[in-house]
Amino acid sequence: MLASSITSVNAVAERRYEISARSSDTFGRVLWSCRDQHFVADGPVQNGCPGEAVTPAELFLAGIATCGVELVQVIAKETGTPIGRVRAEVEGVLDPRNPVREDVRVFNSVRLQFELAGVAEPRARELVEGFKRR
């Protein structure tokens, strides 16, 4: 009995994510790493940055989209729902002329749209709602 309790606790154990980022010799270019993966991000041209690599705002939105795809797949697997391809598209609007907050710049809106293949629409909606609750 005790072993199953420990297993249950481990299944919902705290997760820790570590990312490191540092400036480079190019103004506005950031080198960042997680685990053994290394990446480049550039601030946008309008900030005087190179704008050649993915921007921090795009990385933020990419995290939302990739999390959505992965979790929809996980929820489908957990519930025994056969599913085909899962696709997510995310769009963020940041309008400095119409700030949401005066103290920090945040997206005015973010829209996330899913496309699930091989599953009926009512079940697809349930899977997406499951993602939203996680």
Backbone as CSV, one residue per row, in Angstrom:
resi,resn,N_x,N_y,N_z,CA_x,CA_y,CA_z,C_x,C_y,C_z
1,MET,0.821,-1.189,0.000,0.000,0.000,0.000,0.865,1.252,0.000
2,LEU,1.894,1.273,0.799,2.770,2.432,0.878,3.459,2.683,-0.460
3,ALA,3.877,1.629,-1.146,4.566,1.795,-2.432,3.673,2.503,-3.451
4,SER,2.377,2.149,-3.489,1.496,2.807,-4.449,1.292,4.280,-4.088
5,SER,1.291,4.606,-2.799,1.177,6.004,-2.396,2.394,6.791,-2.855
6,ILE,3.557,6.207,-2.724,4.782,6.871,-3.164,4.754,7.060,-4.672
7,THR,4.296,6.058,-5.396,4.193,6.171,-6.848,3.262,7.309,-7.229
8,SER,2.133,7.427,-6.536,1.191,8.503,-6.831,1.812,9.861,-6.567
9,VAL,2.533,9.992,-5.480,3.174,11.256,-5.159,4.210,11.594,-6.235
10,ASN,4.989,10.604,-6.662,5.998,10.847,-7.689,5.372,11.262,-9.012
11,ALA,4.180,10.764,-9.310,3.527,11.089,-10.573,3.173,12.571,-10.650
12,VAL,2.968,13.217,-9.514,2.624,14.637,-9.512,3.713,15.462,-8.834
13,ALA,4.921,14.930,-8.823,6.023,15.620,-8.164,6.341,16.944,-8.857
14,GLU,6.918,17.825,-8.096,7.341,19.126,-8.621,8.303,18.932,-9.782
15,ARG,8.150,19.756,-10.792,9.075,19.759,-11.933,9.835,21.068,-11.917
16,ARG,11.097,20.993,-12.189,11.928,22.186,-12.204,12.549,22.319,-13.591
17,TYR,12.427,23.504,-14.168,12.982,23.783,-15.490,14.036,24.863,-15.342
18,GLU,15.190,24.639,-15.943,16.266,25.618,-15.848,16.703,26.036,-17.244
19,ILE,16.684,27.329,-17.472,17.107,27.927,-18.730,18.168,28.958,-18.374
20,SER,19.234,29.009,-19.145,20.199,30.081,-18.930,20.290,30.909,-20.204
21,ALA,20.436,32.202,-20.035,20.542,33.117,-21.171,21.642,34.121,-20.877
22,ARG,22.356,34.509,-21.939,23.421,35.496,-21.763,23.534,36.350,-23.015
23,SER,24.013,37.542,-22.825,24.216,38.422,-23.968,25.383,37.893,-24.796
24,SER,25.452,38.362,-26.023,26.547,37.984,-26.914,27.325,39.243,-27.290
25,ASP,28.274,39.093,-28.193,29.038,40.255,-28.655,28.214,41.145,-29.590
26,THR,27.059,40.665,-30.046,26.167,41.432,-30.917,25.044,42.011,-30.071
27,PHE,24.873,43.329,-30.116,23.820,43.971,-29.346,22.463,43.356,-29.697
28,GLY,21.694,42.987,-28.676,20.353,42.465,-28.873,20.288,40.994,-29.229
29,ARG,21.428,40.327,-29.308,21.451,38.880,-29.593,21.699,38.155,-28.279
30,VAL,20.863,37.165,-27.993,20.940,36.424,-26.740,21.212,34.955,-27.051
31,LEU,22.161,34.384,-26.337,22.455,32.958,-26.437,21.798,32.294,-25.236
32,TRP,21.005,31.270,-25.502,20.315,30.625,-24.388,20.401,29.115,-24.513
33,SER,20.307,28.457,-23.368,20.457,27.002,-23.315,19.462,26.407,-22.339
34,CYS,19.059,25.201,-22.638,18.335,24.373,-21.681,18.864,22.952,-21.867
35,ARG,19.162,22.334,-20.760,19.841,21.033,-20.761,21.063,21.109,-21.672
36,ASP,21.156,20.255,-22.684,22.323,20.283,-23.580,21.995,20.907,-24.934
37,GLN,20.910,21.671,-25.000,20.475,22.326,-26.234,20.838,23.809,-26.166
38,HIS,21.328,24.359,-27.283,21.780,25.749,-27.317,21.098,26.481,-28.471
39,PHE,20.671,27.723,-28.214,19.869,28.470,-29.173,20.294,29.937,-29.220
40,VAL,19.818,30.623,-30.258,20.047,32.051,-30.421,18.686,32.733,-30.517
41,ALA,18.549,33.847,-29.846,17.347,34.678,-29.964,17.812,36.107,-30.226
42,ASP,17.071,36.816,-31.038,17.371,38.217,-31.338,16.197,39.083,-30.932
43,GLY,16.513,40.218,-30.363,15.478,41.210,-30.157,15.019,41.717,-31.516
44,PRO,13.838,42.341,-31.584,13.308,42.822,-32.862,14.056,44.049,-33.379
45,VAL,13.996,44.240,-34.683,14.673,45.354,-35.355,14.240,46.688,-34.760
46,GLN,12.949,46.842,-34.442,12.464,48.121,-33.906,13.110,48.483,-32.569
47,ASN,13.758,47.510,-31.919,14.499,47.792,-30.683,15.980,48.013,-30.962
48,GLY,16.352,48.080,-32.247,17.754,48.260,-32.604,18.552,46.971,-32.567
49,CYS,17.842,45.845,-32.531,18.471,44.532,-32.448,18.529,43.898,-33.838
50,PRO,19.285,42.797,-34.002,19.429,42.194,-35.324,18.126,41.719,-35.958
51,GLY,17.221,41.125,-35.168,15.955,40.658,-35.719,16.084,39.490,-36.684
52,GLU,17.217,38.816,-36.693,17.443,37.698,-37.619,16.966,36.363,-37.049
53,ALA,17.179,36.152,-35.774,16.771,34.897,-35.131,15.374,35.075,-34.528
54,VAL,14.843,34.016,-33.984,13.546,34.046,-33.317,13.605,35.070,-32.186
55,THR,12.535,35.853,-32.028,12.504,36.870,-30.970,11.992,36.268,-29.666
56,PRO,12.257,36.908,-28.536,11.713,36.417,-27.266,10.186,36.289,-27.281
57,ALA,9.487,37.218,-27.916,8.025,37.126,-27.986,7.603,35.883,-28.772
58,GLU,8.307,35.597,-29.866,7.996,34.397,-30.652,8.298,33.129,-29.860
59,LEU,9.381,33.148,-29.071,9.702,31.991,-28.228,8.601,31.753,-27.200
60,PHE,8.097,32.818,-26.618,7.002,32.704,-25.652,5.781,32.048,-26.301
61,LEU,5.406,32.548,-27.471,4.241,31.987,-28.170,4.500,30.552,-28.625
62,ALA,5.730,30.260,-29.049,6.082,28.890,-29.447,5.933,27.933,-28.265
63,GLY,6.279,28.401,-27.079,6.115,27.572,-25.882,4.660,27.221,-25.638
64,ILE,3.774,28.174,-25.866,2.341,27.920,-25.697,1.859,26.895,-26.721
65,ALA,2.236,27.085,-27.988,1.784,26.176,-29.049,2.334,24.766,-28.853
66,THR,3.629,24.651,-28.542,4.202,23.314,-28.381,3.651,22.617,-27.145
67,CYS,3.411,23.371,-26.097,2.785,22.800,-24.904,1.402,22.269,-25.245
68,GLY,0.654,23.035,-26.018,-0.687,22.614,-26.412,-0.687,21.327,-27.203
69,VAL,0.178,21.233,-28.204,0.235,20.020,-29.033,0.610,18.811,-28.180
70,GLU,1.655,18.960,-27.372,2.120,17.846,-26.555,1.060,17.411,-25.548
71,LEU,0.423,18.355,-24.872,-0.568,17.976,-23.864,-1.830,17.378,-24.469
72,VAL,-2.259,17.849,-25.627,-3.415,17.223,-26.289,-3.088,15.768,-26.606
73,GLN,-1.863,15.505,-27.074,-1.462,14.123,-27.345,-1.450,13.293,-26.059
74,VAL,-0.905,13.861,-24.991,-0.844,13.152,-23.709,-2.246,12.842,-23.193
75,ILE,-3.138,13.813,-23.252,-4.508,13.614,-22.768,-5.212,12.557,-23.618
76,ALA,-5.010,12.597,-24.921,-5.606,11.581,-25.796,-5.103,10.196,-25.408
77,LYS,-3.822,10.078,-25.169,-3.246,8.781,-24.777,-3.800,8.325,-23.436
78,GLU,-3.857,9.240,-22.458,-4.368,8.905,-21.121,-5.819,8.431,-21.168
79,THR,-6.593,8.983,-22.079,-8.016,8.641,-22.152,-8.301,7.562,-23.193
80,GLY,-7.247,7.028,-23.824,-7.429,5.978,-24.811,-8.089,6.462,-26.098
81,THR,-7.913,7.727,-26.410,-8.507,8.300,-27.611,-7.515,8.210,-28.764
82,PRO,-7.819,7.425,-29.803,-6.931,7.413,-30.968,-6.965,8.788,-31.632
83,ILE,-5.800,9.281,-31.974,-5.713,10.621,-32.558,-4.627,10.620,-33.623
84,GLY,-4.853,11.410,-34.642,-3.855,11.579,-35.695,-2.993,12.795,-35.397
85,ARG,-2.727,13.556,-36.414,-1.877,14.735,-36.303,-2.554,15.806,-35.454
86,VAL,-1.754,16.475,-34.643,-2.229,17.600,-33.838,-1.425,18.824,-34.267
87,ARG,-2.129,19.896,-34.533,-1.483,21.132,-34.966,-2.038,22.288,-34.142
88,ALA,-1.166,23.208,-33.771,-1.601,24.411,-33.053,-0.964,25.616,-33.728
89,GLU,-1.754,26.647,-33.881,-1.251,27.925,-34.382,-1.600,28.983,-33.351
90,VAL,-0.636,29.819,-33.065,-0.834,30.857,-32.057,-0.463,32.204,-32.670
91,GLU,-1.257,33.193,-32.334,-1.009,34.549,-32.813,-1.109,35.483,-31.624
92,GLY,-0.083,36.305,-31.455,-0.093,37.291,-30.387,-0.046,38.687,-30.973
93,VAL,-0.805,39.590,-30.402,-0.808,40.987,-30.842,-0.307,41.832,-29.687
94,LEU,0.721,42.606,-29.981,1.285,43.521,-29.004,1.233,44.910,-29.626
95,ASP,0.407,45.762,-29.077,0.233,47.110,-29.622,0.701,48.138,-28.602
96,PRO,1.931,48.666,-28.773,2.454,49.639,-27.805,1.621,50.911,-27.712
97,ARG,0.832,51.208,-28.741,-0.015,52.408,-28.725,-1.255,52.207,-27.859
98,ASN,-1.567,50.958,-27.549,-2.752,50.620,-26.769,-2.361,49.634,-25.665
99,PRO,-1.565,50.069,-24.691,-1.042,49.141,-23.688,-2.125,48.567,-22.779
100,VAL,-1.945,47.298,-22.461,-2.832,46.625,-21.512,-2.503,47.108,-20.100
101,ARG,-1.224,47.290,-19.851,-0.737,47.793,-18.570,0.283,48.881,-18.839
102,GLU,0.347,49.856,-17.973,1.308,50.948,-18.142,2.704,50.571,-17.649
103,ASP,2.781,49.624,-16.693,4.067,49.317,-16.055,4.885,48.255,-16.779
104,VAL,4.259,47.513,-17.698,4.972,46.447,-18.397,4.300,46.198,-19.742
105,ARG,5.070,45.852,-20.739,4.503,45.583,-22.056,4.100,44.109,-22.126
106,VAL,2.829,43.875,-22.387,2.292,42.514,-22.524,1.458,42.443,-23.801
107,PHE,1.179,41.222,-24.227,0.344,41.040,-25.411,-1.051,41.588,-25.151
108,ASN,-1.594,42.275,-26.139,-2.979,42.745,-26.059,-3.931,41.567,-26.213
109,SER,-3.550,40.616,-27.050,-4.361,39.419,-27.225,-3.474,38.277,-27.708
110,VAL,-3.895,37.082,-27.353,-3.245,35.861,-27.835,-4.355,34.911,-28.248
111,ARG,-4.231,34.381,-29.457,-5.243,33.460,-29.997,-4.563,32.142,-30.321
112,LEU,-5.065,31.057,-29.759,-4.527,29.714,-29.972,-5.593,28.880,-30.655
113,GLN,-5.245,28.315,-31.798,-6.191,27.497,-32.566,-5.592,26.117,-32.781
114,PHE,-6.398,25.087,-32.523,-5.973,23.700,-32.689,-6.627,23.070,-33.914
115,GLU,-5.914,22.132,-34.505,-6.458,21.273,-35.555,-6.068,19.842,-35.183
116,LEU,-7.064,18.999,-34.967,-6.835,17.608,-34.587,-7.370,16.703,-35.676
117,ALA,-6.537,15.798,-36.152,-6.948,14.861,-37.196,-7.316,13.516,-36.571
118,GLY,-8.275,12.853,-37.193,-8.622,11.499,-36.785,-9.479,11.400,-35.546
119,VAL,-10.107,12.490,-35.153,-10.973,12.465,-33.971,-12.188,13.347,-34.268
120,ALA,-13.355,12.890,-33.836,-14.588,13.650,-34.074,-14.549,14.978,-33.327
121,GLU,-15.241,15.974,-33.872,-15.192,17.325,-33.306,-15.576,17.395,-31.831
122,PRO,-16.641,16.710,-31.382,-16.968,16.808,-29.947,-15.820,16.301,-29.059
123,ARG,-15.192,15.207,-29.464,-14.075,14.673,-28.674,-12.861,15.594,-28.779
124,ALA,-12.633,16.174,-29.950,-11.528,17.122,-30.119,-11.707,18.302,-29.163
125,ARG,-12.941,18.795,-29.064,-13.217,19.908,-28.141,-12.918,19.506,-26.698
126,GLU,-13.267,18.273,-26.323,-12.984,17.785,-24.971,-11.479,17.726,-24.712
127,LEU,-10.715,17.281,-25.704,-9.262,17.214,-25.549,-8.667,18.612,-25.371
128,VAL,-9.138,19.565,-26.145,-8.639,20.942,-26.024,-9.040,21.534,-24.674
129,GLU,-10.255,21.263,-24.239,-10.675,21.746,-22.910,-9.804,21.118,-21.823
130,GLY,-9.432,19.851,-21.993,-8.527,19.204,-21.055,-7.173,19.920,-20.984
131,PHE,-6.674,20.348,-22.138,-5.428,21.121,-22.178,-5.598,22.426,-21.406
132,LYS,-6.703,23.099,-21.598,-6.933,24.393,-20.952,-6.975,24.267,-19.429
133,ARG,-7.438,23.115,-18.945,-7.524,22.908,-17.489,-6.197,22.533,-16.860
134,ARG,-5.229,22.122,-17.652,-3.942,21.710,-17.080,-3.119,22.888,-16.782
